[in-house]
Amino acid sequence: MLMADAEGILKNNKRISQEFVQSMSYFCSLYQLPVVEVATQPYPYNISRAYHELQAKLSSQQEHVDLLLVQQENRSICLVTAKQYPISTSLFYLPVKPLCELIEQPDMKRTATLLSFCFAYLYHVVDMPWFLHSGSFVGYTYNMIESWLEDADDEEPEYRMELLNEFKAMNIAGDALQAQLHKLKNLRGWAKALKSYKPVTPLEKWVKQVASSARKLYTEYPKRSLWKSLYPDLTDADPDENRTSLDSYFSFYWDDHSDLYETLMENVNVTLQDTYVTDLPLSLQYFDHPQLTIQHSWDFEQRIFQLVESLCDLLTDLTTPQSTP
């Protein structure tokens, strides 16, 4: 649910009447709604009443689209329609251990290079949280598990040491891969690596297809971070309320084929079960000038989530012994 703090905005300045009427005319023209009369009611009640009337009419016409009244950076106000991305409860977690393993295989060097560019794009441009950063949700969860293992008694010493050894391997390999990704920060050489990659097997063709899709997404949205799709100030949730943040469901992580993974998922699920609000991408359309069409596109967000899912499936096949070319 979204909100517009109409009363909070309207109490500040009477010049808003003119700005609101102009914005309302743009909005009503696009949605083919009658303009609400505001001259016959006292300010600011007239603006507040008109806004809520338009909000109700939009709700009956457009499902899952909210109407906001926002104050822009130049202090002017306008109506804005907002639509939340229809995301499911899926976790878009991308494992890094499979790529670390591919990098260590001489015969997989070209494939590992292409996938490293995909990871670098997600890391540097899209701002996918790194799993070793304690400030991220996954990083914090890993740290909590590791601390618990270090402080636990020896009721299951072998199991505990196995997980602690996995943490050591994760930190060493994760730091090494992060350093490699930093070398690819500018993504120079990605197009050249794609051009020189000559797939032979169906799996290699899939590698090139996924890497090409990622490269195309980067060229179309060269500076677009997924975080730019969030507008937490426009939600009606209490900022102190437990919430599912973007990094709770969108992140790098270590591996999905180990006891450590099972422990991670147990902790993630327990935490997310106690949240009531999810920070979802929003698509906004501002009515500070005439609008010719309704514009709520999820092209970038949908392709990013699809890229993560494709990379997960691809890495699984690449690191499955019988499927390795």
For each residue, the residues with C-beta under 8 A, 3 or more apart:
1: 66 235 236
2: 66 68 82 84 234 235 236 282
3: 68 234 235 236
4: 9 51 55 67 68 69 70 80
5: 8 9 69
6: 9 10 47 48 51 52 69
7: 10 11 44 48
8: 5 11
9: 4 5 6 12 16 69 70 71 77
10: 6 7 16 43 44 47 48
11: 7 8 44
12: 9 16
13: 16
14: 17 43 44
15: 18 19
16: 9 10 12 13 19 20 44 47 77
17: 14 20 21 38 43 46 47
18: 15 21 22
19: 15 16 22 23 76 77 78
20: 16 17 23 24 38 47 50 51 69 77 78 79
21: 17 18 24 25 35 38
22: 18 19 25 26
23: 19 20 26 27 77 78 79 287 288
24: 20 21 27 28 35 36 50 54 79 287
25: 21 22 28 29 35
26: 22 23 29 30 79 287 288 289 290 291
27: 23 24 30 31 33 54 67 79 81 287 291
28: 24 25 31 32 33 34 35 36 54
29: 25 26 32 290 291
30: 26 27 287 291 292 293 294
31: 27 28 57 58 61 62 294
32: 28 29
33: 27 28 54 57 58 61
34: 28
35: 21 24 25 28
36: 24 28 49 50 53 54
37: 40 50
38: 17 20 21 41 46 47 50
39: 46
40: 37 46
41: 38 45 46 49
42: 45 46
43: 10 14 17 46 47
44: 7 10 11 14 16 47 48
45: 41 42 48 49
46: 17 38 39 40 41 42 43 49 50
47: 6 10 16 17 20 38 43 44 50 51
48: 6 7 10 44 45 51 52
49: 36 41 45 46 52 53
50: 20 24 36 37 38 46 47 53 54
51: 4 6 20 47 48 54 55 67 69 79
52: 6 48 49 55 56
53: 36 49 50 56 57
54: 24 27 28 33 36 50 51 57 58 67 79
55: 4 51 52 58 59 66 67
56: 52 53 59 60
57: 31 33 53 54 60 61
58: 31 33 54 55 61 62 65 66 67 81
59: 55 56 62 65 66 67
60: 56 57
61: 31 33 57 58
62: 31 58 59 65 81 294
63:
64: 83 84 86
65: 58 59 62 81 82 83 296
66: 1 2 55 58 59 81 82 83
67: 4 27 51 54 55 58 59 79 80 81 82
68: 2 3 4 79 80 81 82 234
69: 4 5 6 9 20 51 77 78 79 80
70: 4 9 77 78 80 234
71: 9 75 76 77
72: 75 76 77 78 286 288
73:
74:
75: 71 72
76: 19 71 72 288
77: 9 16 19 20 23 69 70 71 72
78: 19 20 23 69 70 72 286 287 288
79: 20 23 24 26 27 51 54 67 68 69 287
80: 4 67 68 69 70 284 285 286 287
81: 27 58 62 65 66 67 68 284 285 287 294 296
82: 2 65 66 67 68 231 234 282 283 284 285
83: 64 65 66 282 283 296
84: 2 64 280 281 282
85: 229 280 281 282 283 298 301
86: 64
87: 90 249 278 280 281 305
88:
89:
90: 87 249
91: 249 268
92: 249 250 251 305 308 309
93: 138 249 250 251 252 253 256 308 312
94: 119 122 128 251 252 253 308 311 312
95: 98 99 252 253 254 255 256 312 315
96: 99 100 119 131 173 174 177 252 253 254 255
97: 100 101 170 173 254 255
98: 95 101 102 255 315 316 318 319
99: 95 96 102 103 112 115 116 119 177 315
100: 96 97 103 104 173 174 176 177
101: 97 98 104 105 319
102: 98 99 105 108 111 112 115 315 318 319
103: 99 100 108 109 112 116 177 180
104: 100 101
105: 101 102 108 109 112
106: 109
107:
108: 102 103 105 111 112 318 324
109: 103 105 106 112 113
110: 113 114 193 196 197
111: 102 108 114 115 197 204 207 318
112: 99 102 103 105 108 109 115 116
113: 109 110 116 117 193
114: 110 111 117 118 193 194 197 207 208 211
115: 99 102 111 112 118 119 207 211 311 314 315
116: 99 103 112 113 119 120 180 181 184
117: 113 114 120 121 184 187 189 190 193 211 214 215
118: 114 115 121 122 210 211 214 307 311
119: 94 96 99 115 116 122 123 177 181 252
120: 116 117 123 124 181 184 185 187
121: 117 118 124 125 126 187 190 214 215 217 218
122: 94 118 119 125 126 128 252 307 308
123: 119 120 126 127 128 130 181 252
124: 120 121 127 181 184 185 187
125: 121 122 187 218 222 223 224 225
126: 121 122 123 224 225 226 304
127: 123 124 225 226 227
128: 94 122 123 226 250 251 252 308
129: 133 136 137 138 139 247 250 251 252
130: 123 133 136 139 174 178 252
131: 96 136 138 139 142 174 251 252 253 254
132: 139 142 170 171 174 175 178
133: 129 130 136 139
134: 139 140 143
135: 139 140
136: 129 130 131 133 139 140 247 251
137: 129 140 141 245 247 248 251
138: 93 129 131 141 142 247 251 252 253 264 268
139: 129 130 131 132 133 134 135 136 142 143
140: 134 135 136 137 143 144
141: 137 138 144 145 264 267 268 271
142: 131 132 138 139 145 146 167 170 254 264
143: 134 139 140 146 147
144: 140 141 147 148 267
145: 141 142 148 149 163 260 263 264 267
146: 142 143 149 150 164 167
147: 143 144 150 151
148: 144 145 151 152
149: 145 146 152 160 163 164 167
150: 146 147 164
151: 147 148
152: 148 149 155 160
153:
154: 157 160
155: 152
156: 159 160
157: 154 160 161
158: 161 162
159: 156 162 163 259
160: 149 152 154 156 157 163 164
161: 157 158 164 165
162: 158 159 165 166 259
163: 145 149 159 160 166 167 259 260 263
164: 146 149 150 160 161 167 168
165: 161 162 168 169
166: 162 163 169 170 258 259 260
167: 142 146 149 163 164 170 171 260
168: 164 165 171 172
169: 165 166 172 173
170: 97 132 142 166 167 173 174 254 255 260
171: 132 167 168 174 175
172: 168 169 175 176
173: 96 97 100 169 170 176 177
174: 96 100 130 131 132 170 171 177 178 254
175: 132 171 172 178 179
176: 100 172 173 179 180
177: 96 99 100 103 119 173 174 180 181
178: 130 132 174 175 181 182
179: 175 176 182 183
180: 103 116 176 177 183 184
181: 116 119 120 123 124 177 178 184 185
182: 178 179 185
183: 179 180
184: 116 117 120 124 180 181 187 188 189 190
185: 120 124 181 182
186:
187: 117 120 121 124 125 184 190 218
188: 184
189: 117 184 192 193
190: 117 121 184 187 193 194 215 218
191: 194 195 215
192: 189 195 196
193: 110 113 114 117 189 190 196 197
194: 114 190 191 197 208 211 212 215
195: 191 192
196: 110 192 193
197: 110 111 114 193 194 204 207 208 211
198:
199: 204 205 207 208
200: 204 325
201: 204 205 325
202: 205 206
203: 206 207 317 318 323 325
204: 111 197 199 200 201 207 208 325
205: 199 201 202 208 209
206: 202 203 209 210 314 317
207: 111 114 115 197 199 203 204 210 211 314 318
208: 114 194 197 199 204 205 211 212
209: 205 206 212 213
210: 118 206 207 213 214 307 310 311 314
211: 114 115 117 118 194 197 207 208 214 215
212: 194 208 209 215 216
213: 209 210 216 217 303 307 310
214: 117 118 121 210 211 217 218 307
215: 117 121 190 191 194 211 212 218 219
216: 212 213 219 220
217: 121 213 214 220 221 300 303 304 307
218: 121 125 187 190 214 215 221 222
219: 215 216 222
220: 216 217
221: 217 218 224 300
222: 125 218 219
223: 125
224: 125 126 221 228 300
225: 125 126 127 228
226: 126 127 128 229 230 246 250 281 301 304
227: 127 230 246
228: 224 225
229: 85 226 281 282 283 300 301
230: 226 227 246 279 280 281 282
231: 82 234 235 282 284
232: 235 239 279
233:
234: 2 3 68 70 82 231 282
235: 1 2 3 231 232 277 279
236: 1 2 3
237: 241 243 276 277
238: 241
239: 232
240:
241: 237 238 276 277
242: 274 275 276 277
243: 237 275 276 277 278 279
244: 248 249 272 275 277 278 279
245: 137 248 279
246: 226 227 230 249 250 279
247: 129 136 137 138 250 251
248: 137 244 245 251 268 271 272 275
249: 87 90 91 92 93 244 246 272 278
250: 92 93 128 129 226 246 247 308
251: 92 93 94 128 129 131 136 137 138 247 248
252: 93 94 95 96 119 122 123 128 129 130 131 138
253: 93 94 95 96 131 138 256 264
254: 95 96 97 131 142 170 174 258 260 261 264
255: 95 96 97 98 170 258 260 261
256: 93 95 253 261 312
257: 261
258: 166 254 255 261 262
259: 159 162 163 166 262 263
260: 145 163 166 167 170 254 255 263 264
261: 254 255 256 257 258 264 265
262: 258 259 265 266
263: 145 163 259 260 266 267
264: 138 141 142 145 253 254 260 261 267 268
265: 261 262 268 269
266: 262 263 269 270
267: 141 144 145 263 264 270 271
268: 91 138 141 248 264 265 271 272
269: 265 266 272 273
270: 266 267 273 274
271: 141 248 267 268 274 275
272: 244 248 249 268 269 275
273: 269 270
274: 242 270 271
275: 242 243 244 248 271 272 278
276: 237 241 242 243
277: 235 237 241 242 243 244
278: 87 243 244 249 275
279: 230 232 235 243 244 245 246
280: 84 85 87 230
281: 84 85 87 226 229 230 298 301
282: 2 82 83 84 85 229 230 231 234
283: 82 83 85 229 295 296 297 298
284: 80 81 82 231
285: 80 81 82 291 294 295 296
286: 72 78 80 289
287: 23 24 26 27 30 78 79 80 81 291
288: 23 26 72 76 78
289: 26 286
290: 26 29
291: 26 27 29 30 285 287 294 295
292: 30
293: 30
294: 30 31 62 81 285 291
295: 283 285 291
296: 65 81 83 283 285
297: 283 300
298: 85 281 283 301 302
299: 302 303
300: 217 221 224 229 297 303 304
301: 85 226 229 281 298 304 305
302: 298 299 305 306
303: 213 217 299 300 306 307
304: 126 217 226 300 301 307 308
305: 87 92 301 302 308 309
306: 302 303 309 310
307: 118 122 210 213 214 217 303 304 310 311
308: 92 93 94 122 128 250 304 305 311 312
309: 92 305 306 312 313
310: 210 213 306 307 313 314
311: 94 115 118 210 307 308 314 315
312: 93 94 95 256 308 309 315 316
313: 309 310 316 317
314: 115 206 207 210 310 311 317 318
315: 95 98 99 102 115 311 312 318 319
316: 98 312 313 319 320
317: 203 206 313 314 320 323
318: 98 102 108 111 203 207 314 315 323 324
319: 98 101 102 315 316 324
320: 316 317 323 324
321: 324
322:
323: 203 317 318 320
324: 108 318 319 320 321
325: 200 201 203 204
